[in-house]
Amino acid sequence: MKIVIPGGTGQIGVMLARAFQQAGHEVVVLSRHPRHAPWRVLTWDAETHGDWMAEIDGADVVINLAGRSVNCRYNAENRRLITASRVKSTQIVGEAIACATHPPSIWLQASTATIYAHRYDTPNDETTGILGGSEPHVPETWRFSIDVATAWEQTFNAAMTPHTRKVLLRSAITLSPDRGGIFDVLLGLVRVGLGGRAGDGKQYVSWIHDQDFIRSIFWLIEHDELVGPVNLAAPNPVPNAEFMRILRNAWGISIGLPAMNWMLEIGTFLLQTETELVLKSRRVIPGKLQQSGFTFQFPTWAAAAKDLCMRWRAMSAGKLTQATL
Ligand SMILES: NC(=O)c1ccc[n+]([C@@H]2O[C@H](COP(=O)([O-])OP(=O)(O)OC[C@H]3O[C@@H](n4cnc5c(N)ncnc54)[C@H](OP(=O)(O)O)[C@@H]3O)[C@@H](O)[C@H]2O)c1
């Protein structure tokens, strides 16, 4: 297969490009700042039509991951960039597919599990889940994330691509041992004794192991019956306090100082990010994936954390490179 990945230079894109290439497929990544990679990386500006569109014509799969990182302060300029980069890139990918003489058979579009409401009571699947935005007593910055996800999905849904199956990837945090990724950051806290609960620790963490994320993308490509929003999350989200306790156990450290809300406010300000990323309760389950018969290699956080710690250690010791993960 030929797979085109706009915005494929980040954590998820590199993971997928590596997996597709190792499986013998042709990978083309679109980037605003192309760098050397083991696959072809071509230039686009993520805003306008260009030569890059020829790569989509005749491709089998398009996976659009482009968008300014949400790991920043939600000031006016960042808000504009976060929203515009997602809406515009989705729009032009849709136009490229619509113009193609031989359109791809599937368009997988990044979205986020953050689109669901902040809640503790019942897990959100694609059918009965409650979308966020109208919860009482949540900070305004949390609503912004919902607005972004909604605008992103609306742009995708509005694209007229009748010959291409469309799937929205409502992904939970994707955990891999790669340096600079989310797991690496969390483990960094654990290793220095700061891996306690965040806030009251009751908020749910939805997560997915990198191997299951990759396997679910292959599954989505192979299963024509799967369309529209699909939750990419392990079936067992856990409250933050438990999530951190299991990670400490997997690493082999007993101490984990908790972070109170006020500490998180200061810490996230210093790190130029937002408390929403750790305090919002994301209780999301993979309804459609499981109904279609997909099975998780790492359904529980204990097994996933153990595997990720082991691979992180092997990478640190130089026994495992990112290319052989
Ligand atoms: N990682 C997760 O756990 C997770 C969970 C849920 C949803 N998602 C979503 O999945 C997508 C991929 O995730 P990721 O972690 O791989 O993201 P990432 O590391 O931030 O990479 C996204 C890519 O988007 C491009 N980009 C950045 N700013 C842009 C802008 N202003 N305009 C257009 N393109 C821009 C960049 O490529 P170039 O600089 O090369 O152009 C970058 O490599 C993102 O949209 C993210 O929101 C990720």
The ligand as a MOL file (V3000), in Angstrom:
LIG
                    3D

  0  0  0     0  0            999 V3000
M  V30 BEGIN CTAB
M  V30 COUNTS 48 52 0 0 0
M  V30 BEGIN ATOM
M  V30 1 N 0.0340 11.9580 20.9520 0
M  V30 2 C -1.1340 11.6690 21.5180 0
M  V30 3 O -1.1870 10.9610 22.5400 0
M  V30 4 C -2.4170 12.2030 20.9060 0
M  V30 5 C -3.6430 11.9290 21.5490 0
M  V30 6 C -4.8170 12.4250 20.9850 0
M  V30 7 C -4.7860 13.1480 19.8010 0
M  V30 8 N -3.5870 13.4060 19.1940 0 CHG=1
M  V30 9 C -3.5740 14.1840 17.9410 0
M  V30 10 O -2.9560 13.4030 16.9290 0
M  V30 11 C -2.1640 14.2380 16.0760 0
M  V30 12 C -0.7470 13.6950 16.0260 0
M  V30 13 O -0.2330 13.6480 17.3480 0
M  V30 14 P 1.3270 13.8280 17.6550 0
M  V30 15 O 1.5130 13.5750 19.1040 0
M  V30 16 O 2.1210 13.0780 16.6560 0 CHG=-1
M  V30 17 O 1.4570 15.3930 17.3960 0
M  V30 18 P 2.7750 16.2450 17.1960 0
M  V30 19 O 3.9710 15.4700 17.6760 0
M  V30 20 O 2.5230 17.5920 17.7890 0
M  V30 21 O 2.8670 16.3290 15.6000 0
M  V30 22 C 1.8950 16.9340 14.7910 0
M  V30 23 C 2.5180 17.4640 13.5120 0
M  V30 24 O 1.7260 18.5680 13.0620 0
M  V30 25 C 2.5410 19.4730 12.3730 0
M  V30 26 N 2.2580 20.8460 12.8220 0
M  V30 27 C 2.6650 21.4700 13.9600 0
M  V30 28 N 2.2100 22.7350 13.9900 0
M  V30 29 C 1.5120 22.9170 12.8440 0
M  V30 30 C 0.8210 24.0200 12.2820 0
M  V30 31 N 0.7700 25.2210 12.8820 0
M  V30 32 N 0.2110 23.8460 11.0690 0
M  V30 33 C 0.2640 22.6380 10.4430 0
M  V30 34 N 0.9210 21.5770 10.9100 0
M  V30 35 C 1.5320 21.7080 12.1070 0
M  V30 36 C 3.9930 19.1500 12.6710 0
M  V30 37 O 4.6360 18.7230 11.4720 0
M  V30 38 P 5.6870 19.6630 10.6580 0
M  V30 39 O 6.2890 20.6370 11.6340 0
M  V30 40 O 6.6840 18.6700 10.1270 0
M  V30 41 O 4.8860 20.3050 9.5790 0
M  V30 42 C 3.9230 18.0140 13.6870 0
M  V30 43 O 4.8840 17.0180 13.4690 0
M  V30 44 C -2.2380 15.6480 16.6400 0
M  V30 45 O -3.1470 16.3930 15.8670 0
M  V30 46 C -2.7410 15.4540 18.0610 0
M  V30 47 O -3.5310 16.5520 18.5070 0
M  V30 48 C -2.4030 12.9420 19.7260 0
M  V30 END ATOM
M  V30 BEGIN BOND
M  V30 1 1 1 2
M  V30 2 2 2 3
M  V30 3 1 2 4
M  V30 4 1 4 5
M  V30 5 2 4 48
M  V30 6 2 5 6
M  V30 7 1 6 7
M  V30 8 2 7 8
M  V30 9 1 8 9
M  V30 10 1 8 48
M  V30 11 1 9 10
M  V30 12 1 9 46
M  V30 13 1 10 11
M  V30 14 1 11 12
M  V30 15 1 11 44
M  V30 16 1 12 13
M  V30 17 1 13 14
M  V30 18 2 14 15
M  V30 19 1 14 16
M  V30 20 1 14 17
M  V30 21 1 17 18
M  V30 22 2 18 19
M  V30 23 1 18 20
M  V30 24 1 18 21
M  V30 25 1 21 22
M  V30 26 1 22 23
M  V30 27 1 23 24
M  V30 28 1 23 42
M  V30 29 1 24 25
M  V30 30 1 25 26
M  V30 31 1 25 36
M  V30 32 1 26 27
M  V30 33 1 26 35
M  V30 34 2 27 28
M  V30 35 1 28 29
M  V30 36 1 29 30
M  V30 37 2 29 35
M  V30 38 1 30 31
M  V30 39 2 30 32
M  V30 40 1 32 33
M  V30 41 2 33 34
M  V30 42 1 34 35
M  V30 43 1 36 37
M  V30 44 1 36 42
M  V30 45 1 37 38
M  V30 46 2 38 39
M  V30 47 1 38 40
M  V30 48 1 38 41
M  V30 49 1 42 43
M  V30 50 1 44 45
M  V30 51 1 44 46
M  V30 52 1 46 47
M  V30 END BOND
M  V30 END CTAB
M  END
